[in-house]
Amino acid sequence: MAKQVQDAYIVAATRTPIGRSGRGYFKNTRPDDLLVAAVKSAMAQVPSLDPKAIEDAIIGCSFPEGEQGMNMARIAMALAFSHPVGGVTVNRFCASGVTAIQMAADRIRVGEADVLIAGGAESMSLVPMGGNKPSFNPEVFAKDENVGIAYGMGLTAEKVAAQWKVGREAQDAFALESHQRALKAIAAGEFKDEITPIEVVSRVPNLATGEQVVKTRTVEIDEGPRPDTSLEGLAKLKPVFAAKGSVTAGNSSQTSDGAGALILASEKAIKQYDLKPLARFVSFAARGVPPEIMGIGPIEAIPAALKYAGLTQDQIDWIELNEAFAAQSLAVINSVGLDPKKVNPMGGAIALGHPLGATGAIRAATVVHALRRHNLKYGMVTMCVGTGQGAAGIFERV
């Protein structure tokens, strides 16, 4: 059994703005291009690092097909670097990005690497939820205990809401708070340290002249937060997954496009290249849960990650809990006993968006920079995972 021989540190962390899928910033932007932009920006944060020191790249993606197929990690590295850098694309659905970070950290911790890139990318505009050709194993439908794997995520949220007694009013209030926190953070410039501005090029035909009009704009804030969100407006929305349910588009995460990239290094590499560590990767845990109530995954993963870290829950200063749905977020917060003030202080996926396999890397960038900005010690990224899993990763400011 491999033993840890050294620590793994994050020396750079960044992400793109998050765009709304289908009609937003990046509706026509390839996910590998978003990833390339994030990787180049991360490299720019460490100018003393020799690019040839990068040994590999591990990138998360929930639906690695179409524009994000063909081992997107390797494609992006070929586009980002002028010399060969390997790459592997990994999939743990919503926890793909944080799993990529864990895998990179583990390779460093056991002494098999010194400098690695980890991250995630997802375009829900170009590759739909479930992929272009979903095909479930027939056994998924053969047994009652497996049928939850085939549920739409909204139905699992309805089951969590019912079982954990999370009402519609509580869900809507949580959603409103997510938007308000996000808008406040944007106004205060809280996201600037972690966001890489992206130049978006659009081409529109001029029917009168027959010429193509090229327009360019730079986007540097997340597209999802809505200033007009109100309890009254949220209350008017109809349930979208169950006729008499409580889960609506307003209290669910937004489908989104985005990417994140981090550079991890050993202490040896930090000394060799005169790098400044931002955070230490402390621990990670993933656990399986019943597919039909997949939203409660963090309830199992958080205690395990804390145990591996040798920490108690009260020692965690900042928690990024992916808001797949308000129902599951509240179920996790209440069941684990998380301090609501520490959970998503700058809003979550209901307001900011959830580009699936990229989210873990995006939220890790948020934690790393937030810990330094607010002089805090420990942060956590945690989320539920489709088909029934939970994941949690812990970071320490250094």
KEDO-113624 format. One record per residue (C-alpha): y, x, z; residue number from 1. Coordinates in Angstrom, 1 decimal. Layout:
% KEDO-113624
((Y; X; Z); NUM)
...
This chain:
% KEDO-113624
((0.0; 0.0; 0.0); 1)
((3.4; 1.4; -1.0); 2)
((5.8; 2.2; 1.8); 3)
((9.5; 2.3; 1.7); 4)
((10.7; 5.9; 1.4); 5)
((14.4; 5.3; 0.8); 6)
((17.1; 2.6; 0.7); 7)
((18.5; 0.9; -2.4); 8)
((22.2; 0.4; -2.7); 9)
((24.4; -1.8; -4.9); 10)
((27.1; 0.4; -6.4); 11)
((28.5; -2.1; -8.9); 12)
((28.4; -5.8; -9.2); 13)
((30.1; -8.2; -11.6); 14)
((29.6; -11.5; -13.5); 15)
((31.1; -13.5; -16.3); 16)
((33.1; -16.6; -15.6); 17)
((30.7; -19.6; -15.6); 18)
((31.2; -22.1; -18.5); 19)
((30.2; -25.7; -18.8); 20)
((27.2; -26.1; -21.0); 21)
((27.5; -28.0; -24.3); 22)
((31.2; -28.1; -24.6); 23)
((32.6; -25.3; -22.5); 24)
((33.9; -21.7; -22.8); 25)
((30.6; -20.3; -24.0); 26)
((29.0; -23.1; -26.0); 27)
((28.7; -20.8; -29.0); 28)
((28.3; -17.5; -27.2); 29)
((24.9; -15.9; -27.1); 30)
((23.5; -15.1; -23.6); 31)
((22.6; -11.6; -24.6); 32)
((26.3; -11.0; -25.5); 33)
((27.4; -12.3; -22.1); 34)
((24.9; -10.0; -20.5); 35)
((26.2; -7.0; -22.5); 36)
((29.7; -7.8; -21.4); 37)
((28.6; -7.9; -17.7); 38)
((26.6; -4.7; -18.0); 39)
((29.5; -2.8; -19.7); 40)
((31.8; -4.0; -17.0); 41)
((29.4; -2.9; -14.3); 42)
((29.2; 0.5; -15.8); 43)
((33.0; 0.7; -16.0); 44)
((33.0; 0.3; -12.2); 45)
((31.1; 3.6; -11.8); 46)
((32.8; 6.0; -14.2); 47)
((31.2; 9.1; -12.6); 48)
((27.7; 7.8; -13.3); 49)
((26.0; 9.4; -16.3); 50)
((24.8; 6.4; -18.4); 51)
((21.7; 8.4; -19.2); 52)
((20.8; 8.1; -15.5); 53)
((19.9; 4.4; -16.0); 54)
((16.1; 4.3; -16.0); 55)
((15.5; 0.7; -16.7); 56)
((16.9; -2.8; -16.6); 57)
((15.4; -5.9; -15.0); 58)
((17.0; -9.2; -16.1); 59)
((16.3; -12.7; -15.0); 60)
((16.2; -15.7; -17.3); 61)
((14.7; -19.2; -16.7); 62)
((13.9; -20.0; -20.3); 63)
((13.4; -16.8; -22.2); 64)
((13.1; -18.2; -25.7); 65)
((15.4; -18.8; -28.7); 66)
((18.7; -16.9; -28.3); 67)
((17.5; -15.5; -25.0); 68)
((14.0; -14.6; -26.2); 69)
((12.5; -11.4; -27.7); 70)
((12.8; -9.7; -24.3); 71)
((16.5; -10.3; -23.9); 72)
((16.8; -7.5; -21.3); 73)
((15.8; -4.9; -23.8); 74)
((18.0; -6.4; -26.6); 75)
((21.0; -6.4; -24.3); 76)
((20.4; -2.8; -23.3); 77)
((20.2; -1.7; -26.9); 78)
((23.6; -3.4; -27.5); 79)
((25.2; -2.1; -24.3); 80)
((24.2; 1.6; -24.6); 81)
((24.3; 4.2; -27.3); 82)
((21.1; 5.8; -26.0); 83)
((17.7; 4.1; -25.3); 84)
((17.4; 2.1; -22.0); 85)
((14.4; 0.1; -21.3); 86)
((14.4; -3.5; -20.2); 87)
((12.2; -6.3; -18.9); 88)
((13.0; -10.0; -18.7); 89)
((11.6; -11.8; -15.6); 90)
((11.3; -15.5; -14.8); 91)
((11.3; -17.2; -11.4); 92)
((13.4; -20.1; -12.7); 93)
((16.5; -20.5; -10.5); 94)
((15.7; -17.4; -8.5); 95)
((15.2; -15.2; -11.5); 96)
((18.4; -13.2; -11.0); 97)
((17.8; -12.4; -7.3); 98)
((14.2; -11.6; -8.1); 99)
((15.3; -9.1; -10.7); 100)
((17.5; -7.5; -8.0); 101)
((14.6; -7.4; -5.6); 102)
((12.3; -5.8; -8.2); 103)
((14.9; -3.1; -9.0); 104)
((15.5; -2.5; -5.3); 105)
((11.8; -2.2; -4.6); 106)
((11.3; 0.4; -7.3); 107)
((14.0; 2.5; -5.8); 108)
((12.8; 1.9; -2.2); 109)
((9.3; 3.3; -3.0); 110)
((10.7; 6.3; -4.8); 111)
((9.9; 5.3; -8.4); 112)
((13.5; 5.2; -9.6); 113)
((17.0; 6.2; -8.7); 114)
((19.3; 4.1; -10.9); 115)
((18.5; 0.7; -12.3); 116)
((20.4; -2.3; -13.7); 117)
((19.5; -5.8; -12.4); 118)
((20.9; -9.1; -13.4); 119)
((20.5; -12.4; -15.1); 120)
((21.7; -14.4; -18.1); 121)
((21.3; -18.0; -19.2); 122)
((22.8; -20.2; -21.9); 123)
((22.1; -23.9; -21.2); 124)
((24.2; -24.7; -24.3); 125)
((21.9; -22.8; -26.6); 126)
((18.5; -23.2; -24.8); 127)
((18.0; -26.6; -23.2); 128)
((16.5; -27.3; -19.8); 129)
((12.7; -27.0; -20.2); 130)
((13.1; -24.9; -23.4); 131)
((12.8; -25.9; -27.0); 132)
((9.1; -26.9; -26.8); 133)
((8.0; -27.8; -23.3); 134)
((4.2; -28.0; -22.9); 135)
((2.7; -28.8; -19.5); 136)
((-0.9; -27.9; -18.7); 137)
((-2.8; -31.2; -18.8); 138)
((-4.1; -30.5; -15.2); 139)
((-0.5; -30.9; -14.0); 140)
((-0.9; -34.6; -14.6); 141)
((-4.6; -34.8; -13.6); 142)
((-4.1; -34.6; -9.8); 143)
((-1.5; -36.4; -7.7); 144)
((-0.6; -33.3; -5.7); 145)
((0.4; -31.5; -9.0); 146)
((2.4; -34.2; -10.6); 147)
((5.6; -32.9; -8.9); 148)
((5.6; -29.9; -11.3); 149)
((6.3; -32.3; -14.1); 150)
((9.1; -34.2; -12.3); 151)
((12.6; -34.0; -13.5); 152)
((14.6; -32.0; -10.9); 153)
((16.7; -35.1; -10.1); 154)
((13.6; -37.0; -9.0); 155)
((12.7; -34.2; -6.6); 156)
((16.2; -34.4; -5.2); 157)
((15.7; -38.2; -4.7); 158)
((12.5; -37.5; -2.8); 159)
((14.3; -34.9; -0.6); 160)
((17.2; -37.3; 0.1); 161)
((14.7; -40.0; 1.2); 162)
((12.5; -37.8; 3.3); 163)
((15.3; -35.9; 5.0); 164)
((17.5; -39.0; 5.3); 165)
((20.5; -37.6; 3.4); 166)
((22.6; -40.6; 2.4); 167)
((24.9; -41.1; -0.6); 168)
((28.1; -40.7; 1.3); 169)
((27.1; -37.4; 2.8); 170)
((26.1; -36.1; -0.6); 171)
((29.4; -37.1; -2.2); 172)
((31.4; -35.6; 0.7); 173)
((29.4; -32.3; 0.3); 174)
((30.2; -32.4; -3.4); 175)
((33.9; -32.9; -2.8); 176)
((34.0; -30.0; -0.4); 177)
((32.3; -27.8; -2.9); 178)
((35.1; -28.5; -5.4); 179)
((37.9; -28.1; -2.9); 180)
((36.6; -24.8; -1.6); 181)
((36.2; -23.5; -5.2); 182)
((39.7; -24.5; -6.2); 183)
((41.1; -23.0; -3.1); 184)
((39.3; -19.7; -3.7); 185)
((40.4; -19.6; -7.3); 186)
((44.0; -20.2; -6.3); 187)
((43.8; -17.4; -3.8); 188)
((42.3; -15.0; -6.3); 189)
((39.1; -14.7; -4.3); 190)
((36.9; -14.3; -7.4); 191)
((38.9; -11.6; -9.2); 192)
((36.9; -8.7; -7.8); 193)
((33.6; -10.1; -9.1); 194)
((34.5; -11.6; -12.4); 195)
((34.6; -9.8; -15.8); 196)
((37.0; -11.6; -18.2); 197)
((35.4; -12.5; -21.4); 198)
((37.1; -12.7; -24.8); 199)
((35.9; -15.8; -26.7); 200)
((36.3; -16.0; -30.5); 201)
((36.1; -19.3; -32.3); 202)
((36.2; -20.0; -36.0); 203)
((37.5; -23.3; -37.3); 204)
((37.8; -24.2; -41.0); 205)
((41.2; -25.2; -42.3); 206)
((40.3; -28.1; -44.6); 207)
((43.7; -28.1; -46.3); 208)
((43.6; -24.4; -47.4); 209)
((39.8; -23.8; -47.3); 210)
((40.4; -20.8; -45.1); 211)
((38.8; -19.9; -41.8); 212)
((41.0; -19.9; -38.8); 213)
((40.0; -17.3; -36.1); 214)
((41.2; -18.0; -32.6); 215)
((40.7; -15.7; -29.7); 216)
((41.2; -16.4; -26.0); 217)
((40.3; -14.6; -22.8); 218)
((38.6; -16.6; -20.0); 219)
((38.6; -15.2; -16.5); 220)
((38.0; -18.2; -14.1); 221)
((35.1; -20.6; -13.7); 222)
((35.3; -23.7; -15.8); 223)
((33.6; -26.2; -13.5); 224)
((35.8; -26.9; -10.5); 225)
((37.7; -30.2; -11.0); 226)
((41.1; -30.8; -9.3); 227)
((40.7; -34.6; -9.9); 228)
((37.5; -34.9; -7.9); 229)
((37.7; -37.5; -5.1); 230)
((35.4; -39.5; -2.9); 231)
((36.5; -42.6; -4.7); 232)
((35.7; -41.1; -8.0); 233)
((32.3; -39.8; -6.9); 234)
((31.4; -43.2; -5.4); 235)
((31.9; -44.9; -8.7); 236)
((29.2; -42.7; -10.4); 237)
((25.8; -44.3; -10.9); 238)
((22.6; -42.7; -10.0); 239)
((21.1; -40.9; -13.0); 240)
((17.5; -40.2; -11.9); 241)
((16.4; -43.4; -10.0); 242)
((17.8; -46.9; -10.4); 243)
((18.3; -47.4; -6.7); 244)
((18.8; -43.7; -5.9); 245)
((21.7; -41.6; -4.5); 246)
((21.7; -38.5; -6.7); 247)
((24.4; -38.6; -9.3); 248)
((26.0; -36.2; -11.8); 249)
((28.8; -35.7; -9.3); 250)
((26.6; -34.5; -6.4); 251)
((24.3; -32.4; -8.6); 252)
((24.8; -28.9; -9.9); 253)
((26.5; -28.5; -13.3); 254)
((24.5; -27.1; -16.2); 255)
((26.1; -23.9; -17.3); 256)
((26.3; -20.7; -19.2); 257)
((26.9; -17.2; -17.7); 258)
((25.6; -13.8; -16.8); 259)
((25.7; -11.3; -13.9); 260)
((24.9; -7.6; -13.6); 261)
((24.5; -5.2; -10.7); 262)
((23.7; -1.4; -10.7); 263)
((21.4; -0.2; -7.9); 264)
((21.0; 3.4; -6.9); 265)
((19.2; 5.5; -4.4); 266)
((21.0; 7.7; -1.8); 267)
((20.1; 10.7; -3.9); 268)
((21.8; 9.3; -7.0); 269)
((24.8; 8.3; -4.9); 270)
((25.3; 11.9; -3.8); 271)
((24.5; 13.3; -7.3); 272)
((27.0; 11.1; -9.1); 273)
((29.6; 10.7; -6.3); 274)
((29.1; 6.9; -6.2); 275)
((30.5; 4.6; -3.6); 276)
((27.9; 2.1; -2.3); 277)
((29.1; -1.5; -1.9); 278)
((26.1; -2.9; -0.1); 279)
((22.5; -2.1; 0.9); 280)
((19.7; -4.4; -0.3); 281)
((17.9; -5.3; 3.0); 282)
((15.1; -7.8; 2.3); 283)
((13.7; -10.5; 0.1); 284)
((11.2; -13.4; 0.5); 285)
((9.8; -16.0; -1.8); 286)
((7.7; -18.9; -0.7); 287)
((5.9; -21.8; -2.4); 288)
((6.6; -25.5; -1.4); 289)
((5.3; -28.8; -2.7); 290)
((6.7; -29.3; -6.3); 291)
((7.8; -32.8; -5.6); 292)
((10.2; -31.6; -2.9); 293)
((11.1; -28.3; -4.4); 294)
((14.6; -28.5; -3.0); 295)
((13.5; -27.5; 0.5); 296)
((12.3; -24.1; -0.7); 297)
((15.0; -22.1; 1.3); 298)
((13.6; -23.7; 4.5); 299)
((10.6; -21.5; 4.1); 300)
((12.2; -18.5; 2.5); 301)
((15.1; -17.9; 4.8); 302)
((13.1; -17.3; 8.0); 303)
((10.8; -15.0; 6.1); 304)
((13.6; -12.9; 4.7); 305)
((15.2; -12.7; 8.2); 306)
((11.9; -11.5; 9.7); 307)
((11.5; -8.8; 7.0); 308)
((15.1; -7.7; 7.7); 309)
((14.7; -7.7; 11.5); 310)
((17.7; -10.0; 11.8); 311)
((18.4; -13.3; 13.5); 312)
((20.1; -16.2; 11.7); 313)
((23.3; -15.8; 13.6); 314)
((23.8; -12.3; 12.3); 315)
((24.2; -13.6; 8.8); 316)
((28.0; -13.8; 8.1); 317)
((28.1; -15.2; 4.6); 318)
((25.5; -17.5; 2.9); 319)
((25.4; -18.3; -0.8); 320)
((23.1; -21.4; -0.9); 321)
((22.6; -22.5; -4.5); 322)
((23.7; -26.2; -4.6); 323)
((21.1; -27.5; -7.0); 324)
((21.8; -30.9; -5.5); 325)
((23.9; -32.0; -2.5); 326)
((20.8; -33.7; -1.1); 327)
((18.7; -30.6; -1.0); 328)
((21.6; -28.4; 0.2); 329)
((22.2; -30.7; 3.2); 330)
((18.5; -30.9; 3.9); 331)
((18.3; -27.1; 4.1); 332)
((21.5; -26.7; 6.1); 333)
((20.4; -29.3; 8.7); 334)
((16.7; -28.2; 8.9); 335)
((17.4; -24.5; 9.2); 336)
((20.5; -25.0; 11.3); 337)
((22.9; -23.1; 9.1); 338)
((26.5; -22.9; 10.0); 339)
((28.3; -25.1; 7.4); 340)
((31.3; -22.8; 7.6); 341)
((29.3; -19.8; 6.5); 342)
((27.6; -21.6; 3.6); 343)
((29.4; -21.4; 0.3); 344)
((32.8; -20.7; 1.7); 345)
((34.1; -20.5; -1.9); 346)
((32.2; -23.5; -3.2); 347)
((28.8; -23.7; -4.9); 348)
((27.0; -24.8; -8.0); 349)
((28.2; -28.4; -7.8); 350)
((31.7; -27.1; -8.5); 351)
((31.1; -23.6; -10.0); 352)
((28.0; -24.3; -12.1); 353)
((24.4; -23.2; -12.2); 354)
((23.3; -21.1; -15.2); 355)
((19.7; -21.1; -14.0); 356)
((18.2; -17.6; -14.3); 357)
((21.6; -16.0; -14.0); 358)
((22.6; -17.7; -10.7); 359)
((20.9; -15.3; -8.3); 360)
((22.7; -12.3; -9.8); 361)
((26.0; -14.2; -10.0); 362)
((25.8; -15.2; -6.4); 363)
((24.7; -11.7; -5.3); 364)
((27.9; -10.4; -6.9); 365)
((29.8; -13.0; -4.9); 366)
((28.2; -11.9; -1.6); 367)
((28.6; -8.2; -2.2); 368)
((32.4; -8.5; -2.9); 369)
((33.0; -11.2; -0.2); 370)
((31.4; -9.0; 2.5); 371)
((33.8; -6.2; 1.7); 372)
((36.8; -8.4; 1.2); 373)
((36.4; -10.1; 4.6); 374)
((35.0; -7.1; 6.4); 375)
((31.7; -8.8; 7.2); 376)
((28.3; -7.2; 7.8); 377)
((25.4; -9.3; 6.4); 378)
((25.2; -11.8; 3.5); 379)
((22.4; -13.9; 2.0); 380)
((21.6; -15.4; -1.4); 381)
((19.1; -18.3; -1.2); 382)
((18.0; -21.1; -3.5); 383)
((15.3; -23.6; -4.2); 384)
((13.2; -23.1; -7.4); 385)
((11.8; -25.6; -9.9); 386)
((8.1; -26.4; -9.6); 387)
((8.2; -25.7; -5.9); 388)
((9.5; -22.4; -4.5); 389)
((12.2; -21.0; -2.4); 390)
((13.8; -17.5; -2.4); 391)
((16.2; -15.6; -0.2); 392)
((17.7; -12.1; -0.4); 393)
((19.8; -10.3; 2.3); 394)
((22.5; -7.7; 1.7); 395)
((24.4; -5.5; 4.1); 396)
((27.9; -4.2; 3.6); 397)
((28.1; -0.4; 3.9); 398)
